[in-house]
Structure formats: structure tokens, C-alpha cells
Amino acid sequence: MEAGDATAGAFVRRDGDDQTAKDQHKAPKREQTPTRSKMEQIFGFKKEDLTSWHSFVSLLNRPTDPASLGIFRCLFGLLMVIDITQERGLSNLDYKYLDGAPVCRFPLFNFLQPLPLDWMYLVYVVMFLGASGIMLGCFYRLSCLMFLSTYWYIFFLDKTTWNNHSYLYGLIGFQLTLMDGNRYWSIDGLRRPSIRNAHVPLWNYTLLRAQIFIVYFIAGVKKLDADWVEGYSMSYLAHHWLFDPFKLILPVELVSLLVVHGGGLILDLTAGYLLFFDVTRPYAFFFVSYFHCMNSQLFSIGMFPYTMLATSPLFCYPDWPRNFFAHFPSFLRAVLPLTSPGSQPSPSCVYEEIQGSGTQLKHKLGAIFTVLYLMEQFFMPYSHFITQGYNNWTNGLYGYSWDMMVHSRSHQHVKITYKDRKTGETGYLNPGVFTQSRRWKDHGDMLKQYATCLHQYLPRYNISDPEIYFDIWVSINERFQQRIFDPRVDIVRAEWSPFKPNKWLMPLLVDLSPWRTKFQEIEGSLDNQTEIVFIADFPGLHLENFVSEDLGNTSIQVLQGQVNVEIVEEKKNYTLQPGEQIKVPAGAYHKVYTVSEDPSCYMYVYVNTTEAALQKNFTKLYEIQERVRNGTETEPLPPELQPLMAADDDEGSEVNATDPIVRLFLKRQRRMKEVKKRREAGVLERLQRFAVKKYYTIRRGILMTAIAMRNLAVGLPPLEQLTREVAYANMKEPQAEASQDERSSHVKKPPNY
């Protein structure tokens, strides 16, 4: 039972009193309101309500004001309408599904495949209409089924897009399908006066509140992980401008540890409880609202922050919308929700005061569903001992575990090797070939699907019955870069089962986690131009690496274990012990073998000499430009430096520059100026830029959908017409786009690229 209707419990009882006053012929009038016990005042129900199955069913089906549920239904439908064009991908559906192209996909069940592109647009249209119907409360059950069926179909089509909030949307949609969400401020209420402003059973609120409590609380429990508590999961967030106020009184390290990690842990563990009770609810509203508004700026998570904000009022008294909208001008009452107190009776509820209103089968089914659903939701985040095949370094498929932001990863090196089983020929594939996703790198089930897909496509390129090997290096929560899967296993023929542990998963070297403190000391001792990569490898394996010519002064230093370094071109081998180092040549391959009995640990230290030289040239050009501007430059500039004299807003100067370094310098200056202008823009300008961007995104989705519906209705038009229509849909907002730096030869590159 949710205590949030604890407080709501009083209102439910008051609603019953109002209704009794209206229908005295149905129940005798109570002469005096009975004194409520302390438990009832706090939790909204009495101890006696839990002493028998009958009383428990009556409690869960107690008549409750439909106002708060109706407002949430409307907000959720609106947010899903927006989400369909954004995170669900309606606006870039043609890029997502690449109709007819060879694409490797990652559905939950391999038999699930996307429909042809035009039919996928129809699926999205059905989902959009369903979300709109939920928002308006129009043909409510049908709208819920339309949204729910298409949403879960799209969700199951692609595991690479799974996350906690997408899973939550599907759960809420499922719950609303079974609830009486159209009893307040709905078109159905206008069509059917019998359901307008009718009571809803208490379990409707109980289920939603408990679901949100689970989201917060389980997320907090997951954050009790040592990596989160010690501040390694999201340490980079402390550098975001949103945390600048905290950095006025705390160093960045403490902001990360105390505010980002400590604050996130405490909020998740306590938010559900604080929202629950009257006394603490105002404080909870402030902190969770601040938290979700920050998340909307920190992460690209679509409508999730706004959906969570929309759930917060569910913990208030159910009739809060009546009190809220009663303060609006009277001429708006026709379009605003009802503000009159009291609701009409509903057969979905149990009225203890009315004779003959006993518990029926549907009331018992509602109570049974509530109990079973909540038990399942508490069990699912810890069900990984069943679906062991989906466990990697983290448990289960990311999505239903509520382990939000607990793990951060960085990938340093990914190599895909194929071997033709007939000819014995070996070769390498570009990581990510035939797929647009990068999520497969961390999940054994997706890697198996990817290898199977490559095995099917490579014969088209004269590679017969190929074996596929993956060498993937990952760092999780700032640990050593290490292999996640065994590079010696042919994944095409490797065994994988959803219910058995993955045998070719390499163990996470958690014993080396204390080295992270040492990492910070080493990185702090380096200058700005020196980069470092920490590597750990297993006995009997080796790392083959190529050092780019841009990277000078690249060296390998052993931290633990023993390694053998082979310089391939020189055909020389060097054995290194802890503390020893060797310089490796740029523009050449080398191999690092782990020859000790325990895992080896070593680090690459390198300098991007091309980038360093470029920055040095930029500094000189900037000094010349400043001397020209303030009139202290006494000597005439050579022709190749003349563009430096042009005005800042003269875009033609970089075009006229003959020297590539000068041209790149001017491009970068212009881009920095544009970035600065955007950062210093006022609120109205930012809102206008945001609105224009969203307009063109939604516009493309609508136009591409219209084209697809026309194609289904009357067939494809001539190719020239279709090309013009798509080009019109792709039209971008009129703005001067910042030029991109030429990065092909001078960007910072780690040595194993």
C-alpha cells in the first residue's frame, strides 16, 4: 500500500462523505466523523484494513478522486507524442532502418525483424495516434492498446537502444491500459457522462506511486556499488557548468564525490519516502525537480526528466487539480478540468457505506494484479541469476535493472578479424561495419548476433564460411583498459545461451581497482601535451599495436607483471620488469606479450607531436594578429599572413588564405567566436534556437510520414519526384553552420588507433 495516499486516504474518505451526502437514499448519513488513528493519519489506512483478504481488497478498491490520475494521463500522453518524434526516432526513421541495405540488427528475439520502411512509418503513425488518444482521453482503451503494442514492438526490435526510461515508458503505458485514466478531463467523459468525473479505485494510484518509488529506491540501492560510493562512476560530470556554484566552495574532486555521487545516492534512496508523506513532500518536490532539471541538461535522455516531473504530483492529494484550477479565471473554466468537489460513484470501486456494494471478481483481480505486479517489479532487477547469458561485467540487459549511470565505459581498441575457412585467408573488418550501433561491444548476446550477421554477409564479398574474432578493450569506471571477450574464440561457432554463463567472457580484473588512485597521481604529474593509457592483459595473450606517425616519444612502462615487447620491423624482443620502460617507434607495429603468471599492467605514455607543433604555430599566429590589431607590428606581413589582418567577421579571409596553417587558424578562431556567442546568448535567443531546431526535426518526421502514407496508398511516384520530396523534408534551418576542423592528421590519437 502506498502511504502517499496515506494523506490521500483522508481525501478518499472525504470523497466518500461527499457522495454519501448526495445519495442519502443509498446509505445512512453518518452523524459524526470517527476519530482517525495515528496510523491512519500517517499512512491513510487502518491496521484492520490489512487483517483479512476481504478488507485488503476493499482498501485497494476504495473510491478515490480521479483528478490527479487524469492530469497525469494527459501529461504522459503529451510527452509520448513528443518522444515519438525524438527518441523513438520518427524524424530519422529512414536512416535508422535503411530499407533494403545490408544491416546487422539486434532484436531481443531473432525472429523479430522490422517491416518495410513505409510500413514502419505506419507503425509509428499507430503509436502516435495511440499516444494522442491517451493524452486526450479519447477512445482510451483502444488508444492505450495502439500505443502499447507498437511501442513494445519497436522496443524489442533493437536492444542497442534500451535504457531504463524507455523501459519505464512501456511499463507506465501497460499500467494505464488497465486503469480508469479517462474519468477526468477526457473526451471519453464528454461522450459518456456515466464515466465523467467518476471515482477510480485506489490501486490505480498505488500502482503508479509504487512504480516510481521502485525507480528511485532501486536506483539508490544500485548506487551502493563501491565504484559509485568512491566517486568513479560519473567523475567527469563535476566539470560541467551546472556544478559551477558548488565549485565556488569545494574543489572539483569533492564536488564529484560529495555532490555528484553522494548527492545522487542520497536522493535516489530517499526520494520515494520523502514524496510519500505530507511533511516532507515540499522538500522532495524541490530536490527531485532540481535533480531532473539538471539531468535534462547533463544527458541526452529525451523526455525522461519531464516524465519524472509529471509523476511527482501523483504523490499529492488526488484532488489537487481541482484546487489548482479553481484559481484560474472563470472564463477559462469551459476548457479547464473540473474544479467542483466530489465525484460520481463507479462500479470499479467498493463502497463500504453502500449496502450491496461488496467486493466482486473484478475487484479481487485488481488487487491480485497489484500485488503480483509489484512483486515482479521488485524481483526483476535481481533476476540475473536466471538470464545468466546476458550478464557481462554488469548484470543483465541494461534497461530493467534501474542501475542508472552506475557504470561508465571507454573503448580504446576494437579489432575484428575474419578467417576464410576454405582458403585460410585472414583479414580485418572496420569496427561497426553493417551496423549503426556501438552497443554490441559490451554485450555478449549482441556480439553473438553481430558475428552471426557478419557470417551471413561476408560470403557476398568472396569470404567463404568465415570465422569471426573480436579483440575489444574496455575500461569500466576508470579501471585499466582490458579485454572483455576472449580474442581466441570464433564467436560464430561459440556457444551462447540466455540461461547459461558466457564462457568466452573475460573476467573483470577487480583486484587491480586500487590502481585507480595511482592513475590520478601519474596523470597529475604530466604536462598538457602528454597523454597516457593504462593497460592490463591476461597471461598468454598479447596486444598488437600500431603507433601513428603523429605520436612521438611513445613509450611503454611496466607497472606490474612481466611483458615481452616485440618490435615487428626490427625483429627484436625486449623483456620488461616492473618499473622498466622502452620507447617504441612511430609509424610501425609492435606486440606486447604478457609472460608473467599473473596479469600484467603497463602504460603507454605519448605526445601528439603534430598537435603540439600545430598549437605552437597557432600561438605564434595569434601573437602576430594581436600586434597587427594594436599597431605594434612594425614589419610588413608576408603574403601568406595577410589574411590575419582581415576583420573578425570576414569569412572570406580564411578562403583567401593560401597557407593551410593560417586557414585552419582562422577557421578555428571563427568557430570559437560562434561558440562564445552561443554561450553568451540570452534566454530568449536560446529558446528561439531550441524551438527552431525542434521545429525542423518534427517537420521532417511529419513530411517523411506523409510521403510513406502516400506510397502505401497510391504507390511510389517517379524517382525524380520522390527525390524532390525527400530533399524538401530534409531542409535545415537557415543558419551559418560552424566549420569543422581538419582532423585527419593532427587530432590527438591514442597509440592503439
Secondary structure in CASP SS format (residue, H / E / C, confidence):
PFRMAT SS
TARGET T0000
AUTHOR 0000-0000-0000
METHOD secondary structure of the structure
MODEL  1
M C 1.00
E C 1.00
A C 1.00
G H 1.00
D H 1.00
A H 1.00
T H 1.00
A H 1.00
G H 1.00
A H 1.00
F H 1.00
V H 1.00
R H 1.00
R H 1.00
D H 1.00
G H 1.00
D H 1.00
D H 1.00
Q H 1.00
T H 1.00
A H 1.00
K H 1.00
D C 1.00
Q C 1.00
H C 1.00
K C 1.00
A C 1.00
P C 1.00
K C 1.00
R C 1.00
E C 1.00
Q C 1.00
T C 1.00
P C 1.00
T C 1.00
R C 1.00
S C 1.00
K H 1.00
M H 1.00
E H 1.00
Q H 1.00
I H 1.00
F H 1.00
G C 1.00
F C 1.00
K C 1.00
K H 1.00
E H 1.00
D H 1.00
L H 1.00
T C 1.00
S C 1.00
W H 1.00
H H 1.00
S H 1.00
F H 1.00
V H 1.00
S H 1.00
L H 1.00
L H 1.00
N C 1.00
R C 1.00
P E 1.00
T E 1.00
D C 1.00
P C 1.00
A H 1.00
S H 1.00
L H 1.00
G H 1.00
I H 1.00
F H 1.00
R H 1.00
C H 1.00
L H 1.00
F H 1.00
G H 1.00
L H 1.00
L H 1.00
M H 1.00
V H 1.00
I H 1.00
D H 1.00
I H 1.00
T H 1.00
Q C 1.00
E C 1.00
R C 1.00
G C 1.00
L H 1.00
S H 1.00
N H 1.00
L H 1.00
D H 1.00
Y H 1.00
K H 1.00
Y H 1.00
L C 1.00
D C 1.00
G C 1.00
A C 1.00
P C 1.00
V C 1.00
C C 1.00
R C 1.00
F C 1.00
P C 1.00
L C 1.00
F C 1.00
N C 1.00
F C 1.00
L C 1.00
Q C 1.00
P C 1.00
L C 1.00
P C 1.00
L H 1.00
D H 1.00
W H 1.00
M H 1.00
Y H 1.00
L H 1.00
V H 1.00
Y H 1.00
V H 1.00
V H 1.00
M H 1.00
F H 1.00
L H 1.00
G H 1.00
A H 1.00
S H 1.00
G H 1.00
I H 1.00
M H 1.00
L H 1.00
G C 1.00
C C 1.00
F C 1.00
Y H 1.00
R H 1.00
L H 1.00
S H 1.00
C H 1.00
L H 1.00
M H 1.00
F H 1.00
L H 1.00
S H 1.00
T H 1.00
Y H 1.00
W H 1.00
Y H 1.00
I H 1.00
F H 1.00
F H 1.00
L H 1.00
D C 1.00
K H 1.00
T H 1.00
T H 1.00
W C 1.00
N C 1.00
N H 1.00
H H 1.00
S H 1.00
Y H 1.00
L H 1.00
Y H 1.00
G H 1.00
L H 1.00
I H 1.00
G H 1.00
F H 1.00
Q H 1.00
L H 1.00
T H 1.00
L H 1.00
M C 1.00
D C 1.00
G C 1.00
N C 1.00
R C 1.00
Y C 1.00
W C 1.00
S C 1.00
I H 1.00
D H 1.00
G H 1.00
L H 1.00
R H 1.00
R C 1.00
P C 1.00
S C 1.00
I C 1.00
R C 1.00
N C 1.00
A E 1.00
H C 1.00
V E 1.00
P E 1.00
L H 1.00
W H 1.00
N H 1.00
Y H 1.00
T H 1.00
L H 1.00
L H 1.00
R H 1.00
A H 1.00
Q H 1.00
I H 1.00
F H 1.00
I H 1.00
V H 1.00
Y H 1.00
F H 1.00
I H 1.00
A H 1.00
G H 1.00
V H 1.00
K H 1.00
K C 1.00
L C 1.00
D C 1.00
A H 1.00
D H 1.00
W H 1.00
V H 1.00
E C 1.00
G C 1.00
Y C 1.00
S C 1.00
M C 1.00
S H 1.00
Y H 1.00
L H 1.00
A H 1.00
H H 1.00
H C 1.00
W H 1.00
L H 1.00
F H 1.00
D H 1.00
P H 1.00
F H 1.00
K H 1.00
L C 1.00
I C 1.00
L C 1.00
P C 1.00
V H 1.00
E H 1.00
L H 1.00
V H 1.00
S H 1.00
L H 1.00
L H 1.00
V H 1.00
V H 1.00
H H 1.00
G H 1.00
G H 1.00
G H 1.00
L H 1.00
I H 1.00
L H 1.00
D H 1.00
L H 1.00
T H 1.00
A H 1.00
G H 1.00
Y H 1.00
L H 1.00
L H 1.00
F H 1.00
F C 1.00
D C 1.00
V C 1.00
T C 1.00
R H 1.00
P H 1.00
Y H 1.00
A H 1.00
F H 1.00
F H 1.00
F H 1.00
V H 1.00
S H 1.00
Y H 1.00
F H 1.00
H H 1.00
C H 1.00
M H 1.00
N H 1.00
S H 1.00
Q H 1.00
L H 1.00
F C 1.00
S C 1.00
I C 1.00
G C 1.00
M C 1.00
F H 1.00
P H 1.00
Y H 1.00
T H 1.00
M H 1.00
L H 1.00
A H 1.00
T H 1.00
S H 1.00
P H 1.00
L H 1.00
F H 1.00
C C 1.00
Y C 1.00
P C 1.00
D C 1.00
W H 1.00
P H 1.00
R H 1.00
N H 1.00
F H 1.00
F H 1.00
A C 1.00
H C 1.00
F C 1.00
P C 1.00
S H 1.00
F H 1.00
L H 1.00
R C 1.00
A C 1.00
V C 1.00
L C 1.00
P C 1.00
L C 1.00
T C 1.00
S C 1.00
P C 1.00
G C 1.00
S C 1.00
Q E 1.00
P C 1.00
S C 1.00
P C 1.00
S C 1.00
C C 1.00
V C 1.00
Y C 1.00
E C 1.00
E C 1.00
I C 1.00
Q C 1.00
G C 1.00
S C 1.00
G C 1.00
T C 1.00
Q C 1.00
L H 1.00
K H 1.00
H H 1.00
K H 1.00
L H 1.00
G H 1.00
A H 1.00
I H 1.00
F H 1.00
T H 1.00
V H 1.00
L H 1.00
Y H 1.00
L H 1.00
M H 1.00
E H 1.00
Q H 1.00
F H 1.00
F H 1.00
M H 1.00
P H 1.00
Y H 1.00
S C 1.00
H C 1.00
F C 1.00
I C 1.00
T C 1.00
Q H 1.00
G H 1.00
Y H 1.00
N C 1.00
N C 1.00
W C 1.00
T C 1.00
N C 1.00
G C 1.00
L C 1.00
Y C 1.00
G C 1.00
Y C 1.00
S C 1.00
W C 1.00
D C 1.00
M C 1.00
M C 1.00
V C 1.00
H C 1.00
S C 1.00
R E 1.00
S E 1.00
H E 1.00
Q E 1.00
H E 1.00
V E 1.00
K E 1.00
I E 1.00
T E 1.00
Y E 1.00
K E 1.00
D E 1.00
R C 1.00
K C 1.00
T C 1.00
G C 1.00
E C 1.00
T E 1.00
G E 1.00
Y E 1.00
L E 1.00
N C 1.00
P C 1.00
G C 1.00
V C 1.00
F C 1.00
T C 1.00
Q C 1.00
S C 1.00
R C 1.00
R H 1.00
W H 1.00
K H 1.00
D H 1.00
H C 1.00
G H 1.00
D H 1.00
M H 1.00
L H 1.00
K H 1.00
Q H 1.00
Y H 1.00
A H 1.00
T H 1.00
C H 1.00
L H 1.00
H H 1.00
Q H 1.00
Y H 1.00
L H 1.00
P H 1.00
R H 1.00
Y H 1.00
N C 1.00
I C 1.00
S C 1.00
D C 1.00
P E 1.00
E E 1.00
I E 1.00
Y E 1.00
F E 1.00
D E 1.00
I E 1.00
W E 1.00
V E 1.00
S E 1.00
I E 1.00
N C 1.00
E C 1.00
R C 1.00
F C 1.00
Q E 1.00
Q E 1.00
R E 1.00
I C 1.00
F E 1.00
D C 1.00
P C 1.00
R C 1.00
V C 1.00
D C 1.00
I C 1.00
V C 1.00
R C 1.00
A C 1.00
E C 1.00
W C 1.00
S C 1.00
P C 1.00
F C 1.00
K C 1.00
P C 1.00
N C 1.00
K C 1.00
W C 1.00
L E 1.00
M C 1.00
P C 1.00
L C 1.00
L C 1.00
V H 1.00
D H 1.00
L H 1.00
S C 1.00
P C 1.00
W H 1.00
R H 1.00
T H 1.00
K H 1.00
F H 1.00
Q H 1.00
E H 1.00
I H 1.00
E H 1.00
G H 1.00
S C 1.00
L C 1.00
D C 1.00
N C 1.00
Q C 1.00
T E 1.00
E E 1.00
I E 1.00
V E 1.00
F E 1.00
I E 1.00
A E 1.00
D E 1.00
F C 1.00
P C 1.00
G C 1.00
L C 1.00
H E 1.00
L E 1.00
E E 1.00
N E 1.00
F E 1.00
V E 1.00
S C 1.00
E C 1.00
D C 1.00
L E 1.00
G E 1.00
N E 1.00
T E 1.00
S E 1.00
I E 1.00
Q E 1.00
V E 1.00
L E 1.00
Q E 1.00
G C 1.00
Q C 1.00
V E 1.00
N E 1.00
V E 1.00
E E 1.00
I E 1.00
V C 1.00
E C 1.00
E C 1.00
K C 1.00
K E 1.00
N E 1.00
Y E 1.00
T E 1.00
L E 1.00
Q C 1.00
P C 1.00
G C 1.00
E C 1.00
Q E 1.00
I E 1.00
K E 1.00
V C 1.00
P C 1.00
A C 1.00
G C 1.00
A E 1.00
Y E 1.00
H E 1.00
K E 1.00
V E 1.00
Y E 1.00
T E 1.00
V C 1.00
S C 1.00
E C 1.00
D C 1.00
P C 1.00
S E 1.00
C E 1.00
Y E 1.00
M E 1.00
Y E 1.00
V E 1.00
Y E 1.00
V E 1.00
N E 1.00
T H 1.00
T H 1.00
E H 1.00
A H 1.00
A H 1.00
L H 1.00
Q H 1.00
K H 1.00
N H 1.00
F H 1.00
T H 1.00
K H 1.00
L H 1.00
Y H 1.00
E H 1.00
I H 1.00
Q H 1.00
E H 1.00
R H 1.00
V H 1.00
R H 1.00
N H 1.00
G C 1.00
T C 1.00
E C 1.00
T C 1.00
E C 1.00
P C 1.00
L C 1.00
P C 1.00
P H 1.00
E H 1.00
L H 1.00
Q H 1.00
P H 1.00
L H 1.00
M H 1.00
A C 1.00
A C 1.00
D C 1.00
D C 1.00
D C 1.00
E C 1.00
G H 1.00
S H 1.00
E H 1.00
V H 1.00
N H 1.00
A C 1.00
T C 1.00
D C 1.00
P H 1.00
I H 1.00
V H 1.00
R H 1.00
L H 1.00
F H 1.00
L H 1.00
K H 1.00
R H 1.00
Q H 1.00
R H 1.00
R H 1.00
M H 1.00
K H 1.00
E H 1.00
V H 1.00
K H 1.00
K H 1.00
R H 1.00
R H 1.00
E C 1.00
A C 1.00
G C 1.00
V H 1.00
L H 1.00
E H 1.00
R H 1.00
L H 1.00
Q H 1.00
R H 1.00
F H 1.00
A H 1.00
V H 1.00
K H 1.00
K H 1.00
Y H 1.00
Y H 1.00
T H 1.00
I H 1.00
R H 1.00
R H 1.00
G H 1.00
I H 1.00
L H 1.00
M H 1.00
T H 1.00
A H 1.00
I H 1.00
A H 1.00
M H 1.00
R H 1.00
N H 1.00
L H 1.00
A H 1.00
V H 1.00
G C 1.00
L C 1.00
P C 1.00
P C 1.00
L H 1.00
E H 1.00
Q H 1.00
L H 1.00
T H 1.00
R H 1.00
E H 1.00
V H 1.00
A H 1.00
Y H 1.00
A H 1.00
N C 1.00
M C 1.00
K C 1.00
E C 1.00
P C 1.00
Q C 1.00
A C 1.00
E C 1.00
A C 1.00
S C 1.00
Q C 1.00
D C 1.00
E C 1.00
R C 1.00
S C 1.00
S C 1.00
H C 1.00
V C 1.00
K C 1.00
K C 1.00
P C 1.00
P C 1.00
N C 1.00
Y C 1.00
END
